[in-house]
Amino acid sequence: MIISIKMKNFYSIEDETVVDFTVGKASPKGNVYKDIGNRDFGKRISLINVFVGSNASGKTNIIKGLAALKHLIADSQSDPDGIGIYYFSPHAMHSGEETVLGAKFSIGKNIFEYTFEFNGRRILYEEMTEWSKSGERFTNKKIFSRK
């Protein structure tokens, strides 16, 4: 389940932006929230989400970010030349710079974060980390990184 997504230099989104789908433990019990991760993570996720904003505020580009992540994670193996990343544009003011997309997600009781950095021609860097809570601190360990 997706916990949050982050993007930087992606269409109209210039600075790093994080969309977090979690709510606090004080949220009411019901069918629209689900506990995520192990009991130490202490967060719940909303199963119903709505993006609200004025025209041209970036709502559609957040959805495009989800599509780009899906392509990078699920479809890039069948796209060895990276043609699919040509469909995603950097911010107009930063066209020569890299784009960053990432997602924090849960699988069972484990929390992971997968981050990509790419330009118009290729994926430059990717990294996956696993998050855990020890005492009162959240820590992460790198599972892999690749340039």
Sequence and secondary structure as in RCSB ss.txt:
>XXXX:A:sequence
MIISIKMKNFYSIEDETVVDFTVGKASPKGNVYKDIGNRDFGKRISLINVFVGSNASGKTNIIKGLAALKHLIAD
SQSDPDGIGIYYFSPHAMHSGEETVLGAKFSIGKNIFEYTFEFNGRRILYEEMTEWSKSGERFTNKKIFSRK
>XXXX:A:secstr
 EEEEEEESBTTB S EEEE EE TTS  STTEEEESSTTT EEEES       TTSSHHHHHHHHHHHHIIIII
GGG TT GGGGGS   GGGTTS EEEEEEEEETTEEEEEEEEE SS EEEEEEEEEEEETTEEEEEEEEEE 
